[in-house]
């Protein structure tokens, strides 16, 4: 694994009212995993495989255990589709975000 740290700020789209700060790029070899942990100790893993990535832990077990619900959403402005992992205690903020940025839920994935 190789980590390249930096501090790049950008808007995710020209219509955004907020900035994202990119802190690092992590270069993984096959079968290496990184685990991200929030202040409440909820975890999110990504594993590099020779065919691509396990981009999320199991949706019906580990994500639920770590207090996340999974949504497939579509931005109505530019027709892009995303997978959002939402902390189950933060659904109100999530729905406000969807409304503000004209994002539609395509599917709630348990």
C-alpha positions in Angstrom: 0.0 0.0 0.0 1.2 3.5 -0.8 -0.4 6.7 0.6 0.0 10.1 -1.1 -1.2 12.8 1.3 -2.3 16.3 0.2 -5.0 18.9 0.9 -7.0 19.7 -2.3 -10.3 21.5 -2.0 -12.9 21.5 -4.8 -16.6 21.8 -5.5 -18.1 18.4 -6.6 -20.1 20.3 -9.2 -20.4 23.9 -10.4 -23.8 24.2 -8.7 -22.5 23.0 -5.3 -22.7 25.3 -2.3 -19.9 23.3 -0.4 -16.4 22.2 -0.9 -14.9 18.7 -0.5 -11.3 18.4 0.8 -9.4 15.5 -0.6 -6.9 14.4 2.0 -5.0 11.4 0.4 -4.8 8.9 -2.4 -4.3 5.3 -1.3 -2.8 2.9 -3.8 -3.7 -0.7 -2.9 -2.3 -4.0 -4.2 -4.6 -7.0 -4.8 -6.2 -8.3 -1.6 -5.3 -5.3 0.5 -8.0 -3.5 2.5 -8.5 -0.1 4.0 -11.0 0.5 6.8 -12.4 4.0 7.4 -13.8 4.7 10.9 -16.0 7.6 11.9 -16.0 9.2 15.4 -18.7 6.7 16.5 -16.5 3.7 15.5 -18.7 2.8 12.6 -16.5 1.2 9.9 -16.4 1.1 6.1 -14.1 -1.2 4.1 -12.7 -1.2 0.6 -10.8 -4.2 -0.7 -8.7 -4.2 -3.9 -9.1 -7.4 -6.0 -7.4 -8.4 -9.2 -10.7 -7.8 -11.0 -11.5 -4.5 -9.4 -12.8 -3.6 -5.9 -15.2 -4.7 -3.2 -16.5 -1.2 -3.0 -18.6 -1.7 0.2 -18.9 -4.3 2.9 -22.0 -6.5 2.7 -25.0 -4.3 2.4 -27.4 -6.7 4.3 -25.0 -7.4 7.2 -21.8 -5.4 7.9 -23.2 -2.0 6.7 -26.3 -2.5 8.9 -24.1 -3.6 11.8 -22.2 -0.3 11.4 -25.4 1.7 11.3 -25.5 2.4 7.5 -28.4 2.1 5.1 -27.7 1.9 1.4 -29.5 3.9 -1.3 -29.1 4.0 -5.1 -29.8 7.6 -6.1 -29.8 9.6 -9.3 -29.0 13.3 -9.7 -31.8 14.7 -11.7 -29.8 17.6 -13.0 -26.9 15.7 -14.7 -28.4 12.2 -14.8 -25.5 10.6 -12.7 -26.2 7.6 -10.5 -24.5 7.1 -7.1 -24.5 4.7 -4.2 -25.0 6.5 -0.9 -24.4 5.0 2.5 -26.4 6.8 5.1 -26.0 6.7 8.9 -29.4 5.6 10.1 -29.3 8.4 12.7 -28.7 11.0 10.0 -31.7 10.3 7.6 -33.2 13.8 8.1 -30.0 15.4 6.9 -29.8 13.0 4.1 -33.3 13.8 2.9 -32.6 17.5 3.1 -29.5 16.9 1.0 -31.5 15.0 -1.6 -34.0 17.8 -1.9 -31.4 20.6 -2.0 -29.4 19.0 -4.8 -32.4 17.5 -6.8 -31.4 13.9 -6.1 -34.0 11.1 -6.4 -33.9 7.8 -4.6 -34.0 5.0 -7.2 -33.8 2.1 -4.6 -33.4 1.6 -0.9 -31.2 -1.5 -0.7 -31.4 -3.2 2.7 
